[in-house]
Structures are given as structure tokens and as C-alpha cells.
Amino acid sequence: MSPSSKEASRPARRDEEVDVLIIGAGPSGSVAAKHLSAVGLSVVTLEQGHMPDRNAYAGRRPEWELVSQKQWHPNPNVRDLPRDYPINTHESDINPLMFAGVGGSTTLYAAHWMPFLPSDFRVRTLDGIADDWPFTYEDLLPYLDEVEREVGVSGLPGNPAYPPRGSYPTPPLPIGKVGQKAAQGLDRLGWHWWPGTNAIPSVPYNGLNACVRRGTCMTGCPEGAKSTSDITYWPHALKNGARLVTGARVREIEINDQGRATGAIYIDENGREHRQRAKTVIVCANGIGTPRLLLLSKSKRFPNGLANSSGLVGRRLMMHPFSAVLGVYDEDLESWRGPFGQNIDSFQYYETDEKRGFMRGAKWGAMPAGGPLGAMSFVGTKVFAGGEAGIEDSWGANLHKVVERRLGHSVVWGIIGEDLPEASNRVEIDPDLTDSDGIPAPKLVYKVSENSERLLRFHVDRCVEAVKAAGAIETVIVHQMPDTGWHLLGTCKMGDDPKTSVVNQWGRTHDVPNLYIFDASAFPTSGGVNPTATIMSVSLRQTRRLIADRRNQETP
Amino acid sequence: MSVTAAASLSPEQRSLFRALADVLIPAYGKMPAASAVGVHEALVDEVLKHRADIRDDLLRALQAAKGRDPTEAANDLLRNDEAAFNALGLAASGAYYMSPKVRELLLYPGQEDVKYDPYETPSYLVDGTIERVIARGRVYRPTPR
């Protein structure tokens, strides 16, 4: 991965005050930048990483699996690159995964496009636990429809896991032999399944090329066929006149005597400090980066961190505990082929049934298994190997046997369980650890709950039934994998009451009237699905409200 | 990027790596031993080019194997120096599975691109499987009113 120093547009002039400053060019920040700039507002976005270089992605090269375990590993503590910030995870059961760059963590996501379901917005009403969202699935739907047209989603309409909707912008990707085998088991059991819906177009779309099924989605798509905002949003935003400053790491949001945000201080790659002034500030730095920045932005007026009068900034961290089931079959499934991406999904056990001994549920996604090193690994981590009491356990003749049996013959089911919010699961500022600019790093305190444990055990058992129903000759279970914190949610809760939430239903902080949070930090609950579709839809909803209400916006 | 002389392994180190790699990846059935495809030659250089982070751990593993039976040395590393053993394992397996001969024997073409017709009717639409899913009805709970 070669760092690119190029900036997509010029940095803001010193002392220039813009209409909107966005911190973070991931999915939520990119949506906001495009749509705010489209109506003529002056927009600057600060991004600590760089514009991706597609040629740096290793998917076409023989060393792909080797570098996926280090340079392209989703865990920033494993990658340890200068633009990543370190995270203290010693008190966390799950390692957070993310990527610093334009497009944010979607650079390394699997592009499963799974909007939150109706019940996800009404958990308190339906199940008597956690919280309802301030709006419903139906309220969000128009924004989801619009985002899907910008993102270039592929899929088959009619999934009975969702209320009826229209078609997707591009036809479904082939589910391949992996998807057919996975579906076979569910079909025999009479359980729900559906061809995978992915943010990966099957035909060229909005600057994206068509997927070629290379199967290296999670280490960056060398074809430019996985939807990331550097391709689908930033060309439009820049054309609109938005400015994007890369290599810009924000260390503090500034506040004036009236309690209004006035902009942010950031550090460029040469270590120089800059001040970007703005009438409105939107934070889109993910469920860890956003509370980190707010907690770092202390002042006399906000001694416990910015917008933290509720004490909830950093609290209620949700990361979706995750288990995986590997099914191995006699048949040749060409299981290195993509997309990776989900070939099919299942929502058979998504909704609450209290008789199961836990609340809420999980979505399953069937994926391919990669190359020879993938016979024992999943997304760069060796998890499908047994214990190694002696060399012969995982090496020698056994290595050959395992690779021969599994390579090309495997289906990996990923199980994403809903993570219920708990105040004790949190992001703090580490007293000692810093990033490469000397800015204090975050520390996580996170325990997988009893509900999650029960949920995952139940789902793994059901998943094994499905894998065996399709004729598996071997199954391997990885219960609650540590390196699976792809989804960073909930640390600046959205709600109506300033005493129990950080932002209102439009993403505006209760404490600072011109400070907004548009990323998944604001999610009151986590759902049990991949959140990018909902993150981008919520960001568009909040952006539209900000635009409509801009004449009433309080400014510094 | 080429491997510099300073970064490459010495002949002695290559010899040690060759012996240890054959303990981890011996010949079996149709599959050749690690040394038979040259993991200790250009392939290990290729591994270290892309994974310089494992170099120190690998060199420690090789140093520990000097003058010892390679099987004993490998087991000792597994028990007493996990980082060195993991570096050795990754270097051996990474090199082995990058070998074109090994990939040919495994019928693994690498992560290839695949041509397909996105407008072709998928089999699940005509063989009744999707119909059965739809017939079972919705599996979501609607928004309560």
C-alpha cells in the first residue's frame, strides 16, 4: 500500500470560514459532502487517510493472501500504518476494524448491502428492550432508495425478509456454486434464503466497473467494481466544488464563548497545525473516531468532552459479535471465486422468539473461502486451524489433507448478531497511547453480553444444521471471533431527550446547535445486519434536513 | 521493488529454511515437498519482499535451528517461541502456495476474473427454489402501528 500524498482538491485558505466542515470522508461524510455541495454550500472535508490507489490493491497478484494478513488486514493495530491510529483493546472482547482513507472502512468492507429491517427501528416497542429510533423504516425508505441508486447496488427484488420494494439499479451477481450449495441446505430445511444483495454492480454503473468475481473484495477491489465513495461520491462532490483535504488528522473541534462550534484544528502530514473555520461542523469519523474527537475537545464550557452533558459520548458501543461456520463439501465449488460479497443471505432466525432464550437475532451471509491459505483463515486471520500441540496437527501430511479437502470446496457462513446497547461498553481516551501525531488514542472497554453469547450459540447450531443438510463432509465453527469489529455503532446516541442522548433525530447535538454527527455513532441500536446501507441513508436524511433548515441554522 | 542484498538470506540461512520448510510441508501424495518447488530460493525472497515484518522472527527461527535436527527444532519453536514459529510457518506456506507448480497441482488458478452474463436467467428462478422461499411468506415483523 503506497501512501499517496496527492490531495483531491486544494486545502482551504487560512482563515477561510466555510459553510460546512465535515470530519471524515467515509460513507456518511461522503454522502453529506456530495449533497451539501450540490446545493451550493461551501464544504471542506478533512480526511486523515488518502485517496485510494486502486493499483495498490493486491487482489490480482500472487502475494494477495500474504499481504491480506498484514498490510490489508482490517485491524488497524495489525496493519500499524502511519495513517492508522492505534486502539487500546486490552479490555475488549472484540477488536475494532476500520480503514483510514477516502471511502473509509468501506475500502475493506465486503459490501453486503443489508438495510436495517422495520423491527430494528422499534426494538423497545416490539421486544421491550433497548430503544426505539426516533424514526421508522418507512421514514428512512426514500433516502435508502436514493442512496442505492448512487451506490450502484446489485440484487434481486422481492426478498421476503423485507417489505416489498422496487428493483435494484443492477441485476444480481451470480450466486455461484458456493451460493447454490449454501441455498441447497436452507431449501431442504424450508428456511429463508435470498440471492445476495451487494454494493457491487454487475454492470458498469456511476463510475464503477462491473464485478469480475475475483473474490478479493475485502482487501480493496482492483477492478474498481466495489462501491466505495472515492468512486461513487467524490467525483460528484469535487465537481460541485467541495474541497477534500487528505492526510489531515483532526485533533480538536473548537468552540466560542457562545458555545458554538467554530471549526477544527488539524495536523497535516508534515506535522503542521491548521485551523479550518466553519459555520457548521459535521463529525463522520466512525463509532470510535467520533467519540474520541468529542472527548478530546474539552473546554471550560465542556469539561467532560464536547456535546457530552448526557455523559453518553463514547458509551453504548456496539460491534456486532460474529461467529463463522465453515462447511466443506465433496463437490468442486470453485470457492475462491467472488463476490466476497455475499452469495446468499438468510433471515430465518432474525426476529425475536423469546423461547430461544435470548432477544433479537442475526443475519447469515454465505461467502467464498479464498485461496490455499484461506483453508485455515478468514479475512486475514488464522481461525479455521485446530490447536497445535505438535507440528503434525496443522502441518506435514495434515496440511496437505486440509488444503486438498477444503480448497475450492468450502462455504463460509458469517453470522452477525444484534448487539444490544450497554452503557458499560465504551470508548475512552487512553492515558498513555497516542497516534503518530501525538494525539491521545482511544481505549475500548467492551464485553460480549450474555444475550449475545446465547444468540450466537443458537445461530451457530442452526447454521450447522443447514450446512449439514447440504451434505457437508466437514464443519468447523469459530465462535465469537475477536477480529470482527467491522461495525462500530452507538457511541453518540440519537434521541429526543438531551439527558439520555447526544444528538437529536436530525443528528444535531443537543449541546451545540451547529455541531452534527451523521455517522453510525448516533445509532440507538445496532440491528443484526451490515450497517453501511443504513449509515448512508441516515446521513442523506440528516443532510437533507440540514439543507432545508439552513436559513434557521445557528452559527458562530 | 527488488530484494536488496542486505535483505536476502545467506546460503546457510536458506539451507536451514529449506530443512525446516520440509518438516512443515513434506511430500505427500501428488504434492511435492517445499524444497522441491524451491521455497528456499526466489519464493522466500518474494515472501520477505511483501512481508518484511516477519523477517526478524524468521531469522530467529533459523538461528535456533542451527546444528539441530530440523523436526526437533521446529517442535521446540512451536512450544517456546510462537512468533518465530508463526513466521517460519507463514514464510514456508506463503512461498509454497505462491509456486505456480503447486497451484497447478491444486487446480487453483489464483484469484482470476470470470466472465459472466449479468442478464442470464439464474437457475434458482426457474427450478422452483425461489418460488418456495416466496411461498413461505414474509419473515420480517412490520413496523407496529
Interface residues (C-beta under 8 A of the other chain):
Chain A: G59 R60 P62 E63 W64 E65 L66 V67 Q69 K70 Q71 L117 P118 S119 F121 R122 T125 L126 T136 Y137 E138 S154 L156 G158 P160 A161 Y162 P163 T170 P171 P172 L173 P174 I175 Q180 A183 D187 G190 H192 W193 W194 P195 S202 V203 A210 V212 R213 R214 G215 T216 E223 W336 R337 F347 Q348 Y350 E351 G371 P372 L373 E388 G390 I391 W395 G396 A397 L399 H400 K401 V403 E404 L407 G408
Chain B: V23 L24 I25 P26 Y28 G29 M31 E46 V47 H50 R51 D53 T71 A74 N75 L78 G89 L90 S93 G94 Y97 M98 V102 L106 L107 Y108 G110 Q111 E112 D113 V114 K115 Y116 P118 Y119 P122 S123 Y124 T129 I130 R132 V133 I134 R136 G137 R138 V139 Y140 R141 P142 T143 P144
